[in-house]
Amino acid sequence: MAKASVKTRYVCTACGGISMQWAGQCPECGEWNTLEEQIQAPPSTGGRGSTRVGAQYAGDSGIKRLSEVPRDQETRFATGIGEFDRVLGGGLVAGGVVLLGGDPGIGKSTLLLEAVARVAGRHGALYVTGEESLRQVGMRAERLSVEGDGLRLLAETRVETIVELAGRERPEVLVVDSIQTIHSDALGSAPGGVAQVRESAAQLVQFAKRTGTVLFLVGHVTKEGQLAGPRVLEHMVDTVLYFESDSGSRYRLLRAVKNRFGAANELGVFAMLDSGLKEVKNPSAIFLSRHEQPVPGSAILVTREGTRPLLLELQALVAESPLSNPRRLAVGLDGNRLGMLLAVLQRHAGVSTHGEDVFVNIVGGVRIAETAGDLPTLLAVASSLRDRPIPQDWVIFGEVGLAGEIRPVPNGPDRLAEAARHGFRRALVPTKNRPAAGDLPKGLEVTGVERLEEALAVIREAD
């Protein structure tokens, strides 16, 4: 038989695109000088089904009718860390692949070590470290007071060895920390490259789907805040989690940006202590700054992260600008939307910020993408501009349209119930979000508004 020829291909280090010949510019993403030469290994001579990545758990094969597919809900088991389970959608799912990303030192390894140590007592768990020695992992476990007699450790960077040993041990939970350190013998490039990351992840995902193992992959984050490696890595997994934190803050936010087994954009809050990460079960309390006296430019809004309503403080500062082009800066909000809202405020409420710098910030480092923050943003800006504070017992939410109308937002009753639970007595909301008289939360007076100028008048009268 003729020996299989070795082929050369060129892989883009920015996007992972593959070209059969070198070019100065990547044809996929347009980046320059990012194509690297790689040797393509001959195809495997294994069995016909050995590379079937999309296969379901062991035993499933062949084509089935939709009516024949089992409709039972997936089996979950909890890690014992409430905030972690919330973000995962209720716990771990057999065969699920979770990608955890975040800045260096933010607590990814700490969280996973604590989680799998708790799981190891009831389910087999294997922790594979490619960046640290077993002694370093043991020292961290001692510092965190982690007792995981059932947790097994492995220091290895070759993916074929990891898959072979995991196949023998058959753990129910497998952690690989981190995917950038793992390499495959099938490729000649260095670990951490686009092709190596993709190939190693593909083999690990195939193993997880074939055996029903819960797989955690730890990924590094680039300076732009994206997961290092090819973008396709996010499409290969079931769940993508990001660790977020402000510089110098001891609070860590764990956010689900993709989840096939739960709500996307779910948020978990942790506090980093000397003894490790501790879950914050009432995050609204830590994001609210209870000022002794009302201050201009401060408004309390109710946002919704996944399935959880969350109270946040929004602060605005309006000051005379020395520049010919005044600044518009938003931290935690979309800057482009802030500019649009300021135009609505001028056009429909007669409040002009021309010649003024406008700064808006969400306290605590939380970023919101929903439109429920529109109304509190404009009321906070008007409050700072006029130097008239919003009463402290008010909570506000609502979307503002370009015509100056106040539009309803989803899950209004849940937001009002969260506000009432934290002692707020009055709420300013869209008229269509105002519950019927019999459904009002106890102790909460709800005022509905339909226009932006109407909302400004209500706040003036309350003051």
Secondary structure, DSSP 8 states (H G I E B T S, - for coil): ------EEEEEETTT--EESS--SB-TTT--BS-EEEEEE-----S-TTTT-TT--STT--S---GGGS------EE--S-HHHHHHHTSSEETT-EEEEEE-TTSSHHHHHHHHHHHHHTTS-EEEEESSS-HHHHHHHHHHTT---TTEEEEE--BHHHHHHHHHHH--SEEEEE-GGG-B-TT--S-TTSHHHHHHHHHHHHHHHHHHT-EEEEEEEB-TTSSBSS-THHHHHSSEEEEEE--TT-SEEEEEEEEETTS-TT-EEEEEEETTEEEE-S-HHHHH----SS--TTEEEEEEEETTEEEEEEEEEEEEE-SSSS--EEEESS-HHHHHHHHHHHHHHH----TTEEEEEEETTS----SGGGHHHHHHHHHHHHHT----TTEEE--EE-TTSBEE--S-HHHHHHHHHHTT--EEEEEGGG---GGGS-TT-EEEEESBHHHHHHHHHHH-
